[in-house]
Amino acid sequence: MTAFHRYRRGLFITAFLAAPVTLYLVYVISPYLQAFYIAMTDWRGVTATPSFVGLDNFGRLLGDGVFWKAVTHNAALLVLLPLVTIVIALFFAFLLNVGGGQGGQGVTGVRGSKVYRVVFFFPQVLAVAVVAVLFQQVFRPDGSGMLNGPLMALGLGPVGFLSDPGVAFWSVLGVMVWQAVGFYVVLFSAGLASIPREMFEAAQIDGAGRVSLFFRVTLPLLWDTVQVAWVYLGILALDVFAIVWVMTDQHGGPDWSTTVMAAEIYRNAFQYFRFGYASALGVVMFFFTVGFAILSLRFSRRERIEY
């Protein structure tokens, strides 16, 4: 290739990438840089020239008890939401694809598996705010609540699912798991469908039971998909906002028992008009999220199994 052709090729590539790279810089990188700058000011959203305060906002975070409660709740969700969701989703995906045993057409799922997939996926078609409002009614503290009604009839209620500081967080976690499981059942089912049926049949011929079939065949071959699911669910746990905000009526639960970092960012920015402090919270959450993704991909890496 002559120098002229290399020049024309480089010019074409540069021209082709100029528009998307410019859009990315303007609409993605620029807002990040602005957020980092605002985090080091005392901007309240109304002044044209905010005062530069350096790292003062980050210093205030260290003494903010509500911030540390939010971090604690995000950390708990970071562990529990991926773990519980993936375990449940793997269990149901295994049943829907392999759990039916070996029939006339080889290894099959349980009877009616196609219908179950639709049922499991149904929560995904609902908006997050709709799910939150729905479960507000489910968790109502009086006899009209779907859960408290039967409990009160049995003399066991009412239970303050959203008003008891010891219960509210677990109620929010349960709703998040309920909404997320269906998607990952479908995701893991797609992964299982790509695995040759002969591998399951050979394992069953060798005497593998359901437990061995799951841990020795299914899980190793699905590990890449599980890794991706863990990262997505971890990011969801760090970025959760709408379910907490709507279910707890914008109060972060009793005694801040359900508040999370995203809710505190919104509260400080649009209720207290402390945009500089809110941006500092956003910067912290940004580094938490990026750090989690990097560490998850680094420590869950393993040798790829070919089949």
N, C-alpha and C positions, 0 to 999 in steps of 0.2 A: 504494500500500500504506500503510495507516494505521500509526500508531505502535504500536497494540496488536498488529496482525498481525506487525509487525517484531519486537516483543518475544517473541511466541509462537514465531516462527520461530527467533530466536536461542536461546530456551530449549530448543527441541527439538534444535537442532544441538549445543548444549552437553551436554545429557543423553545424546545419542547417542554423542558422542565421549568422554565422561567415563571410561567403563570401559576402552576401548583405550588412551587416553592414560595413564591411571593404571598399567595393566599395563606399558606401555612404559617409563614413568619408573622403576617398581620393579624390573623385570627386565632392563632394558638400560642406562638412564642411571645408575641407582644403582650397579651393579657397576663401571662405568667410574670414577665418582667415588671409590668405595672403593679401587680399584686405585691411583688417583693419590695418595690419602692414604697408603696402605700403603707406596708407593714412597718416601715421605719419612720412614719410620720404620725401626727396626731389628728389627721384629717377626720372631720365629722360630716363630710358629705355636702357642705354648703360653702366652704371657702375655696377660692381659686388657687391660693398659694398656701398649702398646709405647712406647718412647721416641722422641720426634720428633728426627730428625737432619737435617732440611732436605734439601739437595741433595747430601748426602754420598754416597748410593748412586750418583747420576749421575756424581759425580766419580770414584768407584771404577771405573766402566765405562770411563773414558778410559784407565786403566792396565791393563785386563784383556786380556791377549793372546788368551785363548780367545774372548772376546766379539768382538774384531776379526776373528778367523778366521771366526766365525759370520756376521758382517756381510758379509765378503768372499764367503763361499759363497752367502748369500742374494742378494747383488748379482749374482754370476755367474749364478745361476738366474734372476734377474729379467730378464736379457738373453737368455740362451740358451734357457730353457724356452719362452717365448712365440714366439721367433723360429723355432726348429726345429719346434715343434709346428704352428704355423700354416702354415709352408711345406709340410710333409708333408701336413697335412690339406687344404690348398687343392689340392695336386697330385692327391690321390686323389679329392677331391670333384669336381674338374674332369673327371677321367677317367670317374667313375661317372655323370656327368650330361651331359657334352658331348663327351667324348673319343671316342665311337663314331662321330663323323662325322654325315653327313646320310643317313638311310635313307628308307624309304617313308613313315614317319610324322614326318618332320622330323629335327631334331637329336636324337640319342639318346646314351646312355652306352655304355660297353663292355658286351659280352655278359656276362650273369650279374651285373649290377651290384647287383641286390637281394640276392643271396647275399653279395656282398662287403660290403655295408652291415652285415649281421648279423655277419659275421666281424670287421669292424673295431670294432663296438660291443661285442663280447663282453667285453673287459677291464673295461668300465664296470660290469658286473653283479657283479664280484668286489670284495669288501671290500679296502680299502687294506692292511690287515694281512695278508690272504691273499696279495695280490700280493707283499708284501715277503717272506713266508715262502717263497713259490714261487721267487722269484729268489735267495733264499739257497741253495736247492738247485741252481739253474741255475749259480750262481757258485762252487760248492764248489771248493776248491783241489786236490782229489785227482781220481783217475781216474773217480770216480762222478759228477762234475759234468757237466752237459750240454754245457758249452763246453770245459772242461779235458780231458774224456775224449778227444774228437777231436784237440785240440791236442797232448796227450801222445802219442797214437798216431802223430802226424806228427812228433814230436820237437820241437814248438814250445812246449811248456808244462812245468809249469803256470804260469798267470798268476794273480797275486793280485788278482783283481777287487775283493775287499773288504778285502784285507790290505795291498795296496801303496798307500802314500800318493799316488802319482802316478796311480793308476788308479781308486781307490775313488770319488772324486767323479764321474768320468765314468760309472761304472757306475750310480750312483744317478740321475744325469741321464737316462741311457738308459732306465731303468725308468720314470721319471716321464713321459717322452715316450711310451713304449710304452703306458702306461695312459691317457694323455690324448688321444692322436690320434683314437681311435675316436669319442669324443663330438663333436669338432670336425669330423670328416668328416661326421657326420650333421647338425650345425648348418649347415655351409656348403652341404650338399646341399639342406637346406630352403630356404636363401636362394636357391640357384640355381633351385630349382623355382618360386619366385615370379617369376622373370624371364621375360617372354614369350619363347617359342621363336623368334618372328619376328625378334627382335633378333640372335640368333645366326645364323639363316639368312640375314638380310640382310648381315651381316658376311662370311659365307662366300661369298655371291654376289659381293660386292665384292672378293673375292680374299684375304681375311684367312686366314692360316695358323693353326696351332694356337697358336703363341707370341703372335701378334698378337691372336687371339681371347681369349686369357687376359688379357694385359696391357691391352688397349684396351677390352674389353667386360666380361669377367667380374670382374676385380679392382675397377674403379671402381664397378660396381653392387653389389658385395658389401662395399664399404668400411665401412659402418656395422656389419655383422656382424663383420668383422675387428677393428674397434675394440673391440667388446664382448668378443670372444674374447681380445684382448690384455690388457684390464683383468682379466678373470677369471683368466687364466693368470699374470699378474703377482701377483695376490693369492695364488694358490696357491703361487707361488714364495716369497713372503714368509712364508706361514703353514705351509709344509711341516713335518711332524713325524713322522707314523706311519711312512712309508717309511724315513726315516733312522734312526729309533729302533729299528725292528724289524730292518732289514737289517744294521745294524752292532752288534747286540747291546747297545744302550744305551751304547755307548762313544764315539760320535761319530766312528768310524773311526780308523784308525791315525794317531797324532799329530794328532788332531782334524781330520782331513782332510775329513770330511763333516759336521761339526757345523753346526747352524743355530740361529737365535735361539730358535725355539720349543723346541728340545731343551734349550738352556741355561736357559730359563725353567723347564721341568719339572725339570731336574737340580738347580737351585739351590733350588727350592721343596720338592721331595719327596724329595730325597736328601741335600742339605746343610741343609735346613730354614732357609734364608735367604729368607723370604717377602718381606721388604722389598726386598732386592736383586733377587729374581725379578720383583717388581712393577715395579721400575724398568726392567728389561729389557722387560717387557710394554708399558710406556708408550712406550718408544723404538720398539718394533715397531709399535705402534698409529699413531704419527705417520709412520713410514716407509710404512705401508700406505695411510693416508689421503692422504699427499703424493703417492705414486705414482699413485693413482686420479685425483686432481685434475689432475696434470701430464699424464697420458696423455690424458684427455678434452680438456684444453685444447690441447695441441699436435698432436693427431691430428684435430682438428676441420677439416672442409672442407665446401664447398658441397654440399648434398644433390642427388643426381641423380634427377630424376623420370622415371618411365617408365610 
